[in-house]
Amino acid sequence: MSSLPTAAELEARLREALVPTELEVIDESAAHAGHAGANAEGRGTHFRVRIASPLFAGKPRVARHRLVYDALQVFIAQGLHALAIETL
């Protein structure tokens, strides 16, 4: 299996794909210890993304979230289990 994704890797991918004007990526994995999809390392499985992008203009929330999911799809195979998205 590939190494677990990091907040920095998610941030770099989102900056490349969505050219955000605001972006915060938080690894919340440690808070989910014992939950489905969590691992013993306490990192790399549960993330929160707060993002604003000009690509979101005129799009409903579901479409904005889909853009974020599409950009991060590659990390699913690396162990990304849960993603909380806040589009601004």
N, C-alpha and C positions, 0 to 999 in steps of 0.2 A: 504494500500500500504506500502511496505517496506520503510525504510528511504533511502534518496538519497545517492548514493555512494560518497565516498571521494577519493581524489587523493591518500591518504595513502592506502586505500583499493585496489585501482587499482594497485598501485605499488607493494603491497604485493603479489597479485595474479600473476602479471607478473613475479616477481622474482621467485615464486614457479614454474610456468609453463614453463618459457622460459630461466631461468638462465642467465639473461643478463649480458654482460660485461659493458654496458652503459645503463642507464635508467633515463629518466626524465618524470614525469607526471605532467601536468599543468591543473588546473581547469580554463577554459576560460568562464565559464557560465555567469559571470557578463557582459562580453562583448557582450552577445547575448540576453540581455533583450529585450523583445518585439518580438523576433523571434519565429518561430515554435519550440515547444519542450522546450522552456525556462520556467522558473517558477519565481515566485515573490521573492524567496529566493536568487536568483543570484548565486546558486552553485549546483553542482551535476548533471548537464545535458549535458555540453559540455566540452570535454577534448581533450588535445593534448598529444600524446605520442611520445617521441623520444627514440628509443631503438636499441641496437645492441645485437645480440645473436649468439652463435655458431650454434644454430639450424637453422639459416638463410642461412648457407653456401650452395652455389650451387643452391639456390632456387630463382626463379624469384620474382619480387616485389609483384605480386598478391598472391603468396603462402606465402610470409613473412607476408603480411597483414592479410591473413586468419588465420595464427597462432595466431596473436594478437587478432583478433576478437573472435576466438574460446576460448581463455583464458579468455576473458572478458564477454562472453555471459551471465553469471549469473547476471551481472549488468544491462542488458537491462530491466529486469522486475522491477528494482529498480528506473528507471527513466533516465538512460543513454540514451541520445537522439542522440548525435553526437560525433564522434571520429575521430580526425585528426591524422594520423599515419605517422611518419617519421622513416623509418628503415635505420639504419646506417651500 
